[in-house]
């Protein structure tokens, strides 16, 4: 399966409040995201991470305001590990 299309987590924003809809985003990122939302006065939208390891990417919903997107990308630290592998090989 192509990992670049696999959803890792999704965060919804309604009335300026964060809610994790799917998965488990990094706790430190959620705290920095709350600060970015407050600074740029972002009230609605969705943010998701697709992919795994070094190939993880942030994707914003269409209704997400343009003003804070770069600040949120700067607050996000992408993983440095290559990501999950298919598992151990069988011997024999």
PyMOL Python script that loads the backbone (N, CA, C, O; Angstrom):
from pymol import cmd

cmd.read_pdbstr("""\
ATOM      1  N   UNK A   1       0.842  -1.182   0.000  1.00  0.00           N
ATOM      2  CA  UNK A   1       0.000   0.000   0.000  1.00  0.00           C
ATOM      3  C   UNK A   1       0.887   1.245   0.000  1.00  0.00           C
ATOM      4  O   UNK A   1       1.986   1.233   0.553  1.00  0.00           O
ATOM      5  N   UNK A   2       0.418   2.281  -0.602  1.00  0.00           N
ATOM      6  CA  UNK A   2       1.183   3.519  -0.659  1.00  0.00           C
ATOM      7  C   UNK A   2       0.991   4.307   0.630  1.00  0.00           C
ATOM      8  O   UNK A   2      -0.116   4.756   0.927  1.00  0.00           O
ATOM      9  N   UNK A   3       2.072   4.474   1.397  1.00  0.00           N
ATOM     10  CA  UNK A   3       1.988   5.170   2.679  1.00  0.00           C
ATOM     11  C   UNK A   3       1.701   6.650   2.531  1.00  0.00           C
ATOM     12  O   UNK A   3       1.198   7.271   3.467  1.00  0.00           O
ATOM     13  N   UNK A   4       2.004   7.231   1.388  1.00  0.00           N
ATOM     14  CA  UNK A   4       1.805   8.675   1.247  1.00  0.00           C
ATOM     15  C   UNK A   4       0.330   9.061   1.265  1.00  0.00           C
ATOM     16  O   UNK A   4       0.000  10.225   1.489  1.00  0.00           O
ATOM     17  N   UNK A   5      -0.564   8.096   1.030  1.00  0.00           N
ATOM     18  CA  UNK A   5      -1.991   8.374   1.057  1.00  0.00           C
ATOM     19  C   UNK A   5      -2.644   7.946   2.366  1.00  0.00           C
ATOM     20  O   UNK A   5      -3.830   8.205   2.573  1.00  0.00           O
ATOM     21  N   UNK A   6      -1.897   7.300   3.247  1.00  0.00           N
ATOM     22  CA  UNK A   6      -2.450   6.807   4.506  1.00  0.00           C
ATOM     23  C   UNK A   6      -2.548   7.948   5.507  1.00  0.00           C
ATOM     24  O   UNK A   6      -1.582   8.680   5.723  1.00  0.00           O
ATOM     25  N   UNK A   7      -3.706   8.095   6.109  1.00  0.00           N
ATOM     26  CA  UNK A   7      -3.955   9.162   7.074  1.00  0.00           C
ATOM     27  C   UNK A   7      -3.343   8.793   8.422  1.00  0.00           C
ATOM     28  O   UNK A   7      -3.637   7.729   8.966  1.00  0.00           O
ATOM     29  N   UNK A   8      -2.491   9.667   8.963  1.00  0.00           N
ATOM     30  CA  UNK A   8      -1.897   9.445  10.283  1.00  0.00           C
ATOM     31  C   UNK A   8      -2.769  10.047  11.372  1.00  0.00           C
ATOM     32  O   UNK A   8      -3.061   9.392  12.372  1.00  0.00           O
ATOM     33  N   UNK A   9      -3.184  11.295  11.180  1.00  0.00           N
ATOM     34  CA  UNK A   9      -4.067  11.967  12.132  1.00  0.00           C
ATOM     35  C   UNK A   9      -4.773  13.134  11.466  1.00  0.00           C
ATOM     36  O   UNK A   9      -4.343  13.637  10.428  1.00  0.00           O
ATOM     37  N   UNK A  10      -5.880  13.556  12.094  1.00  0.00           N
ATOM     38  CA  UNK A  10      -6.657  14.696  11.590  1.00  0.00           C
ATOM     39  C   UNK A  10      -7.115  15.530  12.782  1.00  0.00           C
ATOM     40  O   UNK A  10      -7.571  14.995  13.793  1.00  0.00           O
ATOM     41  N   UNK A  11      -6.985  16.842  12.648  1.00  0.00           N
ATOM     42  CA  UNK A  11      -7.413  17.783  13.681  1.00  0.00           C
ATOM     43  C   UNK A  11      -8.468  18.701  13.069  1.00  0.00           C
ATOM     44  O   UNK A  11      -8.268  19.256  11.989  1.00  0.00           O
ATOM     45  N   UNK A  12      -9.588  18.854  13.767  1.00  0.00           N
ATOM     46  CA  UNK A  12     -10.635  19.772  13.338  1.00  0.00           C
ATOM     47  C   UNK A  12     -10.623  21.018  14.203  1.00  0.00           C
ATOM     48  O   UNK A  12     -10.323  20.950  15.395  1.00  0.00           O
ATOM     49  N   UNK A  13     -10.946  22.152  13.609  1.00  0.00           N
ATOM     50  CA  UNK A  13     -10.984  23.427  14.335  1.00  0.00           C
ATOM     51  C   UNK A  13     -12.364  24.037  14.116  1.00  0.00           C
ATOM     52  O   UNK A  13     -12.753  24.325  12.984  1.00  0.00           O
ATOM     53  N   UNK A  14     -13.094  24.230  15.202  1.00  0.00           N
ATOM     54  CA  UNK A  14     -14.409  24.871  15.145  1.00  0.00           C
ATOM     55  C   UNK A  14     -14.480  25.912  16.238  1.00  0.00           C
ATOM     56  O   UNK A  14     -14.208  25.618  17.402  1.00  0.00           O
ATOM     57  N   UNK A  15     -14.839  27.110  15.876  1.00  0.00           N
ATOM     58  CA  UNK A  15     -14.942  28.238  16.816  1.00  0.00           C
ATOM     59  C   UNK A  15     -13.634  28.440  17.577  1.00  0.00           C
ATOM     60  O   UNK A  15     -13.647  28.821  18.748  1.00  0.00           O
ATOM     61  N   UNK A  16     -12.511  28.188  16.917  1.00  0.00           N
ATOM     62  CA  UNK A  16     -11.207  28.394  17.527  1.00  0.00           C
ATOM     63  C   UNK A  16     -10.763  27.286  18.463  1.00  0.00           C
ATOM     64  O   UNK A  16      -9.691  27.385  19.061  1.00  0.00           O
ATOM     65  N   UNK A  17     -11.563  26.222  18.608  1.00  0.00           N
ATOM     66  CA  UNK A  17     -11.235  25.105  19.497  1.00  0.00           C
ATOM     67  C   UNK A  17     -10.726  23.920  18.684  1.00  0.00           C
ATOM     68  O   UNK A  17     -11.287  23.575  17.644  1.00  0.00           O
ATOM     69  N   UNK A  18      -9.651  23.303  19.177  1.00  0.00           N
ATOM     70  CA  UNK A  18      -9.083  22.125  18.527  1.00  0.00           C
ATOM     71  C   UNK A  18      -9.793  20.869  18.992  1.00  0.00           C
ATOM     72  O   UNK A  18     -10.191  20.748  20.150  1.00  0.00           O
ATOM     73  N   UNK A  19      -9.942  19.931  18.056  1.00  0.00           N
ATOM     74  CA  UNK A  19     -10.444  18.618  18.424  1.00  0.00           C
ATOM     75  C   UNK A  19      -9.755  17.592  17.537  1.00  0.00           C
ATOM     76  O   UNK A  19      -9.772  17.707  16.311  1.00  0.00           O
ATOM     77  N   UNK A  20      -9.150  16.588  18.164  1.00  0.00           N
ATOM     78  CA  UNK A  20      -8.501  15.526  17.408  1.00  0.00           C
ATOM     79  C   UNK A  20      -9.598  14.589  16.920  1.00  0.00           C
ATOM     80  O   UNK A  20     -10.330  14.006  17.721  1.00  0.00           O
ATOM     81  N   UNK A  21      -9.706  14.448  15.607  1.00  0.00           N
ATOM     82  CA  UNK A  21     -10.759  13.633  15.019  1.00  0.00           C
ATOM     83  C   UNK A  21     -10.298  12.208  14.752  1.00  0.00           C
ATOM     84  O   UNK A  21     -11.059  11.260  14.946  1.00  0.00           O
ATOM     85  N   UNK A  22      -9.055  12.055  14.308  1.00  0.00           N
ATOM     86  CA  UNK A  22      -8.517  10.744  13.964  1.00  0.00           C
ATOM     87  C   UNK A  22      -7.059  10.689  14.392  1.00  0.00           C
ATOM     88  O   UNK A  22      -6.327  11.663  14.215  1.00  0.00           O
ATOM     89  N   UNK A  23      -6.628   9.567  14.950  1.00  0.00           N
ATOM     90  CA  UNK A  23      -5.218   9.348  15.251  1.00  0.00           C
ATOM     91  C   UNK A  23      -4.712  10.083  16.478  1.00  0.00           C
ATOM     92  O   UNK A  23      -5.487  10.565  17.305  1.00  0.00           O
ATOM     93  N   UNK A  24      -3.376  10.157  16.574  1.00  0.00           N
ATOM     94  CA  UNK A  24      -2.713  10.793  17.706  1.00  0.00           C
ATOM     95  C   UNK A  24      -1.614  11.721  17.212  1.00  0.00           C
ATOM     96  O   UNK A  24      -0.497  11.273  16.954  1.00  0.00           O
ATOM     97  N   UNK A  25      -1.915  12.999  17.080  1.00  0.00           N
ATOM     98  CA  UNK A  25      -0.873  13.948  16.666  1.00  0.00           C
ATOM     99  C   UNK A  25       0.128  14.169  17.797  1.00  0.00           C
ATOM    100  O   UNK A  25      -0.214  13.952  18.960  1.00  0.00           O
ATOM    101  N   UNK A  26       1.352  14.593  17.493  1.00  0.00           N
ATOM    102  CA  UNK A  26       2.342  14.869  18.538  1.00  0.00           C
ATOM    103  C   UNK A  26       1.833  15.949  19.502  1.00  0.00           C
ATOM    104  O   UNK A  26       1.316  16.981  19.075  1.00  0.00           O
ATOM    105  N   UNK A  27       1.985  15.698  20.793  1.00  0.00           N
ATOM    106  CA  UNK A  27       1.471  16.608  21.822  1.00  0.00           C
ATOM    107  C   UNK A  27       2.117  17.983  21.717  1.00  0.00           C
ATOM    108  O   UNK A  27       1.429  18.997  21.830  1.00  0.00           O
ATOM    109  N   UNK A  28       3.422  18.033  21.502  1.00  0.00           N
ATOM    110  CA  UNK A  28       4.119  19.320  21.394  1.00  0.00           C
ATOM    111  C   UNK A  28       3.581  20.119  20.207  1.00  0.00           C
ATOM    112  O   UNK A  28       3.446  21.340  20.294  1.00  0.00           O
ATOM    113  N   UNK A  29       3.275  19.444  19.103  1.00  0.00           N
ATOM    114  CA  UNK A  29       2.729  20.140  17.938  1.00  0.00           C
ATOM    115  C   UNK A  29       1.345  20.709  18.236  1.00  0.00           C
ATOM    116  O   UNK A  29       1.022  21.814  17.800  1.00  0.00           O
ATOM    117  N   UNK A  30       0.533  19.968  18.970  1.00  0.00           N
ATOM    118  CA  UNK A  30      -0.814  20.449  19.308  1.00  0.00           C
ATOM    119  C   UNK A  30      -0.722  21.729  20.133  1.00  0.00           C
ATOM    120  O   UNK A  30      -1.507  22.653  19.922  1.00  0.00           O
ATOM    121  N   UNK A  31       0.222  21.796  21.066  1.00  0.00           N
ATOM    122  CA  UNK A  31       0.394  23.010  21.875  1.00  0.00           C
ATOM    123  C   UNK A  31       0.842  24.193  21.014  1.00  0.00           C
ATOM    124  O   UNK A  31       0.341  25.306  21.173  1.00  0.00           O
ATOM    125  N   UNK A  32       1.786  23.946  20.101  1.00  0.00           N
ATOM    126  CA  UNK A  32       2.236  25.020  19.209  1.00  0.00           C
ATOM    127  C   UNK A  32       1.131  25.430  18.238  1.00  0.00           C
ATOM    128  O   UNK A  32       1.020  26.601  17.874  1.00  0.00           O
ATOM    129  N   UNK A  33       0.319  24.465  17.824  1.00  0.00           N
ATOM    130  CA  UNK A  33      -0.794  24.754  16.925  1.00  0.00           C
ATOM    131  C   UNK A  33      -1.821  25.663  17.601  1.00  0.00           C
ATOM    132  O   UNK A  33      -2.341  26.585  16.974  1.00  0.00           O
ATOM    133  N   UNK A  34      -2.110  25.409  18.864  1.00  0.00           N
ATOM    134  CA  UNK A  34      -3.048  26.264  19.597  1.00  0.00           C
ATOM    135  C   UNK A  34      -2.556  27.707  19.633  1.00  0.00           C
ATOM    136  O   UNK A  34      -3.341  28.644  19.487  1.00  0.00           O
ATOM    137  N   UNK A  35      -1.262  27.875  19.827  1.00  0.00           N
ATOM    138  CA  UNK A  35      -0.692  29.223  19.848  1.00  0.00           C
ATOM    139  C   UNK A  35      -0.801  29.895  18.472  1.00  0.00           C
ATOM    140  O   UNK A  35      -1.129  31.078  18.383  1.00  0.00           O
ATOM    141  N   UNK A  36      -0.527  29.144  17.405  1.00  0.00           N
ATOM    142  CA  UNK A  36      -0.645  29.697  16.047  1.00  0.00           C
ATOM    143  C   UNK A  36      -2.085  30.091  15.742  1.00  0.00           C
ATOM    144  O   UNK A  36      -2.326  31.124  15.118  1.00  0.00           O
ATOM    145  N   UNK A  37      -3.037  29.281  16.172  1.00  0.00           N
ATOM    146  CA  UNK A  37      -4.449  29.599  15.940  1.00  0.00           C
ATOM    147  C   UNK A  37      -4.839  30.882  16.652  1.00  0.00           C
ATOM    148  O   UNK A  37      -5.592  31.692  16.112  1.00  0.00           O
ATOM    149  N   UNK A  38      -4.331  31.067  17.859  1.00  0.00           N
ATOM    150  CA  UNK A  38      -4.642  32.266  18.633  1.00  0.00           C
ATOM    151  C   UNK A  38      -4.013  33.505  17.984  1.00  0.00           C
ATOM    152  O   UNK A  38      -4.668  34.539  17.856  1.00  0.00           O
ATOM    153  N   UNK A  39      -2.760  33.401  17.579  1.00  0.00           N
ATOM    154  CA  UNK A  39      -2.051  34.547  16.994  1.00  0.00           C
ATOM    155  C   UNK A  39      -2.696  34.986  15.678  1.00  0.00           C
ATOM    156  O   UNK A  39      -2.868  36.182  15.441  1.00  0.00           O
ATOM    157  N   UNK A  40      -3.053  34.024  14.821  1.00  0.00           N
ATOM    158  CA  UNK A  40      -3.589  34.341  13.495  1.00  0.00           C
ATOM    159  C   UNK A  40      -5.116  34.362  13.463  1.00  0.00           C
ATOM    160  O   UNK A  40      -5.710  34.538  12.400  1.00  0.00           O
ATOM    161  N   UNK A  41      -5.750  34.184  14.616  1.00  0.00           N
ATOM    162  CA  UNK A  41      -7.213  34.231  14.752  1.00  0.00           C
ATOM    163  C   UNK A  41      -7.899  33.291  13.759  1.00  0.00           C
ATOM    164  O   UNK A  41      -8.799  33.696  13.023  1.00  0.00           O
ATOM    165  N   UNK A  42      -7.462  32.038  13.752  1.00  0.00           N
ATOM    166  CA  UNK A  42      -8.053  31.021  12.884  1.00  0.00           C
ATOM    167  C   UNK A  42      -9.195  30.365  13.650  1.00  0.00           C
ATOM    168  O   UNK A  42      -8.995  29.878  14.763  1.00  0.00           O
ATOM    169  N   UNK A  43     -10.391  30.346  13.065  1.00  0.00           N
ATOM    170  CA  UNK A  43     -11.594  29.863  13.750  1.00  0.00           C
ATOM    171  C   UNK A  43     -12.111  28.539  13.202  1.00  0.00           C
ATOM    172  O   UNK A  43     -12.746  27.788  13.941  1.00  0.00           O
ATOM    173  N   UNK A  44     -11.862  28.226  11.934  1.00  0.00           N
ATOM    174  CA  UNK A  44     -12.403  27.005  11.334  1.00  0.00           C
ATOM    175  C   UNK A  44     -11.366  26.339  10.444  1.00  0.00           C
ATOM    176  O   UNK A  44     -10.378  26.954  10.045  1.00  0.00           O
ATOM    177  N   UNK A  45     -11.610  25.069  10.140  1.00  0.00           N
ATOM    178  CA  UNK A  45     -10.760  24.345   9.205  1.00  0.00           C
ATOM    179  C   UNK A  45     -10.384  22.972   9.721  1.00  0.00           C
ATOM    180  O   UNK A  45     -10.725  22.595  10.842  1.00  0.00           O
ATOM    181  N   UNK A  46      -9.680  22.238   8.891  1.00  0.00           N
ATOM    182  CA  UNK A  46      -9.157  20.931   9.264  1.00  0.00           C
ATOM    183  C   UNK A  46      -7.718  20.826   8.790  1.00  0.00           C
ATOM    184  O   UNK A  46      -7.320  21.416   7.785  1.00  0.00           O
ATOM    185  N   UNK A  47      -6.956  20.054   9.550  1.00  0.00           N
ATOM    186  CA  UNK A  47      -5.547  19.838   9.261  1.00  0.00           C
ATOM    187  C   UNK A  47      -5.292  18.353   9.414  1.00  0.00           C
ATOM    188  O   UNK A  47      -5.708  17.751  10.404  1.00  0.00           O
ATOM    189  N   UNK A  48      -4.611  17.751   8.444  1.00  0.00           N
ATOM    190  CA  UNK A  48      -4.325  16.327   8.557  1.00  0.00           C
ATOM    191  C   UNK A  48      -2.901  16.038   8.124  1.00  0.00           C
ATOM    192  O   UNK A  48      -2.266  16.823   7.419  1.00  0.00           O
ATOM    193  N   UNK A  49      -2.427  14.898   8.564  1.00  0.00           N
ATOM    194  CA  UNK A  49      -1.088  14.437   8.214  1.00  0.00           C
ATOM    195  C   UNK A  49      -1.241  13.124   7.469  1.00  0.00           C
ATOM    196  O   UNK A  49      -1.837  12.173   7.976  1.00  0.00           O
ATOM    197  N   UNK A  50      -0.699  13.081   6.267  1.00  0.00           N
ATOM    198  CA  UNK A  50      -0.722  11.849   5.487  1.00  0.00           C
ATOM    199  C   UNK A  50       0.704  11.395   5.257  1.00  0.00           C
ATOM    200  O   UNK A  50       1.613  12.211   5.104  1.00  0.00           O
ATOM    201  N   UNK A  51       0.890  10.087   5.234  1.00  0.00           N
ATOM    202  CA  UNK A  51       2.211   9.528   5.050  1.00  0.00           C
ATOM    203  C   UNK A  51       2.787   9.062   6.370  1.00  0.00           C
ATOM    204  O   UNK A  51       2.149   9.178   7.417  1.00  0.00           O
ATOM    205  N   UNK A  52       3.996   8.536   6.311  1.00  0.00           N
ATOM    206  CA  UNK A  52       4.648   8.019   7.508  1.00  0.00           C
ATOM    207  C   UNK A  52       6.132   8.350   7.457  1.00  0.00           C
ATOM    208  O   UNK A  52       6.728   8.434   6.383  1.00  0.00           O
ATOM    209  N   UNK A  53       6.719   8.536   8.633  1.00  0.00           N
ATOM    210  CA  UNK A  53       8.148   8.807   8.714  1.00  0.00           C
ATOM    211  C   UNK A  53       8.526  10.084   7.993  1.00  0.00           C
ATOM    212  O   UNK A  53       7.835  11.098   8.097  1.00  0.00           O
ATOM    213  N   UNK A  54       9.631  10.030   7.259  1.00  0.00           N
ATOM    214  CA  UNK A  54      10.123  11.209   6.537  1.00  0.00           C
ATOM    215  C   UNK A  54       9.182  11.677   5.435  1.00  0.00           C
ATOM    216  O   UNK A  54       9.298  12.804   4.953  1.00  0.00           O
ATOM    217  N   UNK A  55       8.263  10.824   5.041  1.00  0.00           N
ATOM    218  CA  UNK A  55       7.360  11.155   3.941  1.00  0.00           C
ATOM    219  C   UNK A  55       6.044  11.768   4.418  1.00  0.00           C
ATOM    220  O   UNK A  55       5.137  11.979   3.613  1.00  0.00           O
ATOM    221  N   UNK A  56       5.930  12.053   5.706  1.00  0.00           N
ATOM    222  CA  UNK A  56       4.704  12.643   6.249  1.00  0.00           C
ATOM    223  C   UNK A  56       4.542  14.074   5.748  1.00  0.00           C
ATOM    224  O   UNK A  56       5.511  14.829   5.673  1.00  0.00           O
ATOM    225  N   UNK A  57       3.306  14.439   5.406  1.00  0.00           N
ATOM    226  CA  UNK A  57       3.005  15.768   4.881  1.00  0.00           C
ATOM    227  C   UNK A  57       1.768  16.332   5.555  1.00  0.00           C
ATOM    228  O   UNK A  57       0.824  15.599   5.852  1.00  0.00           O
ATOM    229  N   UNK A  58       1.773  17.641   5.797  1.00  0.00           N
ATOM    230  CA  UNK A  58       0.597  18.329   6.325  1.00  0.00           C
ATOM    231  C   UNK A  58      -0.305  18.719   5.162  1.00  0.00           C
ATOM    232  O   UNK A  58       0.167  19.188   4.126  1.00  0.00           O
ATOM    233  N   UNK A  59      -1.601  18.522   5.342  1.00  0.00           N
ATOM    234  CA  UNK A  59      -2.576  18.894   4.325  1.00  0.00           C
ATOM    235  C   UNK A  59      -3.668  19.709   5.002  1.00  0.00           C
ATOM    236  O   UNK A  59      -4.233  19.290   6.013  1.00  0.00           O
ATOM    237  N   UNK A  60      -3.959  20.876   4.437  1.00  0.00           N
ATOM    238  CA  UNK A  60      -4.965  21.780   4.982  1.00  0.00           C
ATOM    239  C   UNK A  60      -6.258  21.642   4.186  1.00  0.00           C
ATOM    240  O   UNK A  60      -6.223  21.393   2.981  1.00  0.00           O
ATOM    241  N   UNK A  61      -7.402  21.804   4.859  1.00  0.00           N
ATOM    242  CA  UNK A  61      -8.687  21.791   4.160  1.00  0.00           C
ATOM    243  C   UNK A  61      -8.827  23.068   3.330  1.00  0.00           C
ATOM    244  O   UNK A  61      -8.114  24.046   3.553  1.00  0.00           O
ATOM    245  N   UNK A  62      -9.741  23.044   2.387  1.00  0.00           N
ATOM    246  CA  UNK A  62      -9.922  24.204   1.502  1.00  0.00           C
ATOM    247  C   UNK A  62     -10.400  25.432   2.254  1.00  0.00           C
ATOM    248  O   UNK A  62     -10.062  26.559   1.891  1.00  0.00           O
ATOM    249  N   UNK A  63     -11.190  25.215   3.309  1.00  0.00           N
ATOM    250  CA  UNK A  63     -11.723  26.359   4.056  1.00  0.00           C
ATOM    251  C   UNK A  63     -10.758  26.868   5.124  1.00  0.00           C
ATOM    252  O   UNK A  63     -11.092  27.783   5.877  1.00  0.00           O
ATOM    253  N   UNK A  64      -9.562  26.279   5.192  1.00  0.00           N
ATOM    254  CA  UNK A  64      -8.565  26.723   6.165  1.00  0.00           C
ATOM    255  C   UNK A  64      -7.983  28.055   5.686  1.00  0.00           C
ATOM    256  O   UNK A  64      -7.560  28.148   4.535  1.00  0.00           O
ATOM    257  N   UNK A  65      -7.951  29.084   6.533  1.00  0.00           N
ATOM    258  CA  UNK A  65      -7.443  30.401   6.104  1.00  0.00           C
ATOM    259  C   UNK A  65      -5.974  30.350   5.680  1.00  0.00           C
ATOM    260  O   UNK A  65      -5.174  29.622   6.268  1.00  0.00           O
ATOM    261  N   UNK A  66      -5.637  31.119   4.667  1.00  0.00           N
ATOM    262  CA  UNK A  66      -4.266  31.165   4.155  1.00  0.00           C
ATOM    263  C   UNK A  66      -3.299  31.833   5.134  1.00  0.00           C
ATOM    264  O   UNK A  66      -2.097  31.568   5.089  1.00  0.00           O
ATOM    265  N   UNK A  67      -3.804  32.687   6.007  1.00  0.00           N
ATOM    266  CA  UNK A  67      -2.931  33.515   6.841  1.00  0.00           C
ATOM    267  C   UNK A  67      -1.998  32.713   7.727  1.00  0.00           C
ATOM    268  O   UNK A  67      -0.835  33.089   7.875  1.00  0.00           O
ATOM    269  N   UNK A  68      -2.457  31.633   8.319  1.00  0.00           N
ATOM    270  CA  UNK A  68      -1.621  30.933   9.284  1.00  0.00           C
ATOM    271  C   UNK A  68      -0.982  29.658   8.793  1.00  0.00           C
ATOM    272  O   UNK A  68      -0.309  28.981   9.570  1.00  0.00           O
ATOM    273  N   UNK A  69      -1.164  29.306   7.547  1.00  0.00           N
ATOM    274  CA  UNK A  69      -0.638  28.024   7.052  1.00  0.00           C
ATOM    275  C   UNK A  69       0.877  27.913   7.195  1.00  0.00           C
ATOM    276  O   UNK A  69       1.377  26.888   7.659  1.00  0.00           O
ATOM    277  N   UNK A  70       1.608  28.945   6.807  1.00  0.00           N
ATOM    278  CA  UNK A  70       3.066  28.874   6.894  1.00  0.00           C
ATOM    279  C   UNK A  70       3.531  28.822   8.340  1.00  0.00           C
ATOM    280  O   UNK A  70       4.490  28.114   8.650  1.00  0.00           O
ATOM    281  N   UNK A  71       2.880  29.550   9.225  1.00  0.00           N
ATOM    282  CA  UNK A  71       3.247  29.519  10.643  1.00  0.00           C
ATOM    283  C   UNK A  71       3.043  28.123  11.217  1.00  0.00           C
ATOM    284  O   UNK A  71       3.840  27.666  12.035  1.00  0.00           O
ATOM    285  N   UNK A  72       1.984  27.445  10.796  1.00  0.00           N
ATOM    286  CA  UNK A  72       1.720  26.085  11.274  1.00  0.00           C
ATOM    287  C   UNK A  72       2.746  25.122  10.697  1.00  0.00           C
ATOM    288  O   UNK A  72       3.213  24.225  11.399  1.00  0.00           O
ATOM    289  N   UNK A  73       3.102  25.292   9.433  1.00  0.00           N
ATOM    290  CA  UNK A  73       4.148  24.436   8.851  1.00  0.00           C
ATOM    291  C   UNK A  73       5.476  24.630   9.585  1.00  0.00           C
ATOM    292  O   UNK A  73       6.225  23.673   9.777  1.00  0.00           O
ATOM    293  N   UNK A  74       5.766  25.862   9.993  1.00  0.00           N
ATOM    294  CA  UNK A  74       7.001  26.130  10.731  1.00  0.00           C
ATOM    295  C   UNK A  74       6.961  25.515  12.120  1.00  0.00           C
ATOM    296  O   UNK A  74       8.003  25.132  12.652  1.00  0.00           O
ATOM    297  N   UNK A  75       5.772  25.412  12.722  1.00  0.00           N
ATOM    298  CA  UNK A  75       5.643  24.843  14.065  1.00  0.00           C
ATOM    299  C   UNK A  75       5.735  23.321  14.046  1.00  0.00           C
ATOM    300  O   UNK A  75       6.030  22.703  15.069  1.00  0.00           O
ATOM    301  N   UNK A  76       5.483  22.719  12.890  1.00  0.00           N
ATOM    302  CA  UNK A  76       5.486  21.262  12.783  1.00  0.00           C
ATOM    303  C   UNK A  76       6.889  20.759  12.498  1.00  0.00           C
ATOM    304  O   UNK A  76       7.555  21.243  11.583  1.00  0.00           O
ATOM    305  N   UNK A  77       7.336  19.793  13.276  1.00  0.00           N
ATOM    306  CA  UNK A  77       8.628  19.162  13.051  1.00  0.00           C
ATOM    307  C   UNK A  77       8.370  17.790  12.451  1.00  0.00           C
ATOM    308  O   UNK A  77       7.901  16.897  13.157  1.00  0.00           O
ATOM    309  N   UNK A  78       8.660  17.594  11.179  1.00  0.00           N
ATOM    310  CA  UNK A  78       8.396  16.287  10.576  1.00  0.00           C
ATOM    311  C   UNK A  78       9.304  15.218  11.169  1.00  0.00           C
ATOM    312  O   UNK A  78      10.417  15.519  11.600  1.00  0.00           O
ATOM    313  N   UNK A  79       8.839  13.975  11.192  1.00  0.00           N
ATOM    314  CA  UNK A  79       9.667  12.887  11.717  1.00  0.00           C
ATOM    315  C   UNK A  79      10.945  12.735  10.895  1.00  0.00           C
ATOM    316  O   UNK A  79      10.947  12.976   9.688  1.00  0.00           O
ATOM    317  N   UNK A  80      12.025  12.336  11.551  1.00  0.00           N
ATOM    318  CA  UNK A  80      13.293  12.146  10.850  1.00  0.00           C
ATOM    319  C   UNK A  80      13.569  10.679  10.557  1.00  0.00           C
ATOM    320  O   UNK A  80      14.462  10.361   9.771  1.00  0.00           O
ATOM    321  N   UNK A  81      12.827   9.800  11.169  1.00  0.00           N
ATOM    322  CA  UNK A  81      13.019   8.372  10.908  1.00  0.00           C
ATOM    323  C   UNK A  81      12.372   7.998   9.584  1.00  0.00           C
ATOM    324  O   UNK A  81      11.462   8.687   9.124  1.00  0.00           O
ATOM    325  N   UNK A  82      12.825   6.923   8.973  1.00  0.00           N
ATOM    326  CA  UNK A  82      12.269   6.553   7.679  1.00  0.00           C
ATOM    327  C   UNK A  82      10.825   6.076   7.742  1.00  0.00           C
ATOM    328  O   UNK A  82      10.162   6.037   6.706  1.00  0.00           O
ATOM    329  N   UNK A  83      10.317   5.718   8.896  1.00  0.00           N
ATOM    330  CA  UNK A  83       8.938   5.262   9.003  1.00  0.00           C
ATOM    331  C   UNK A  83       8.862   3.762   9.163  1.00  0.00           C
ATOM    332  O   UNK A  83       9.889   3.084   9.216  1.00  0.00           O
ATOM    333  N   UNK A  84       7.648   3.238   9.240  1.00  0.00           N
ATOM    334  CA  UNK A  84       7.484   1.808   9.468  1.00  0.00           C
ATOM    335  C   UNK A  84       7.915   0.992   8.262  1.00  0.00           C
ATOM    336  O   UNK A  84       7.805   1.431   7.117  1.00  0.00           O
ATOM    337  N   UNK A  85       8.400  -0.189   8.542  1.00  0.00           N
ATOM    338  CA  UNK A  85       8.759  -1.122   7.479  1.00  0.00           C
ATOM    339  C   UNK A  85       7.684  -2.196   7.423  1.00  0.00           C
ATOM    340  O   UNK A  85       6.740  -2.179   8.213  1.00  0.00           O
ATOM    341  N   UNK A  86       7.821  -3.102   6.517  1.00  0.00           N
ATOM    342  CA  UNK A  86       6.799  -4.132   6.352  1.00  0.00           C
ATOM    343  C   UNK A  86       6.898  -5.209   7.424  1.00  0.00           C
ATOM    344  O   UNK A  86       6.024  -6.072   7.506  1.00  0.00           O
ATOM    345  N   UNK A  87       7.936  -5.178   8.244  1.00  0.00           N
ATOM    346  CA  UNK A  87       8.074  -6.163   9.313  1.00  0.00           C
ATOM    347  C   UNK A  87       9.319  -7.004   9.128  1.00  0.00           C
ATOM    348  O   UNK A  87      10.021  -6.884   8.125  1.00  0.00           O
ATOM    349  N   UNK A  88       9.586  -7.854  10.099  1.00  0.00           N
ATOM    350  CA  UNK A  88      10.800  -8.682  10.006  1.00  0.00           C
ATOM    351  C   UNK A  88      10.674  -9.731   8.898  1.00  0.00           C
ATOM    352  O   UNK A  88       9.584 -10.216   8.596  1.00  0.00           O
ATOM    353  N   UNK A  89      11.810 -10.061   8.309  1.00  0.00           N
ATOM    354  CA  UNK A  89      11.809 -11.089   7.264  1.00  0.00           C
ATOM    355  C   UNK A  89      11.854 -12.470   7.900  1.00  0.00           C
ATOM    356  O   UNK A  89      12.448 -12.678   8.958  1.00  0.00           O
ATOM    357  N   UNK A  90      11.230 -13.366   7.242  1.00  0.00           N
ATOM    358  CA  UNK A  90      11.246 -14.747   7.732  1.00  0.00           C
ATOM    359  C   UNK A  90      12.563 -15.399   7.353  1.00  0.00           C
ATOM    360  O   UNK A  90      13.112 -15.147   6.280  1.00  0.00           O
ATOM    361  N   UNK A  91      13.054 -16.224   8.231  1.00  0.00           N
ATOM    362  CA  UNK A  91      14.292 -16.942   7.915  1.00  0.00           C
ATOM    363  C   UNK A  91      13.945 -18.221   7.165  1.00  0.00           C
ATOM    364  O   UNK A  91      12.884 -18.814   7.362  1.00  0.00           O
ATOM    365  N   UNK A  92      14.855 -18.623   6.311  1.00  0.00           N
ATOM    366  CA  UNK A  92      14.654 -19.904   5.647  1.00  0.00           C
ATOM    367  C   UNK A  92      14.443 -19.797   4.255  1.00  0.00           C
ATOM    368  O   UNK A  92      14.261 -20.810   3.579  1.00  0.00           O
TER     369      UNK A  92
END
""", "prot")
cmd.dss("prot")
cmd.show_as("cartoon", "prot")
cmd.util.cbc("prot")
cmd.orient("prot")
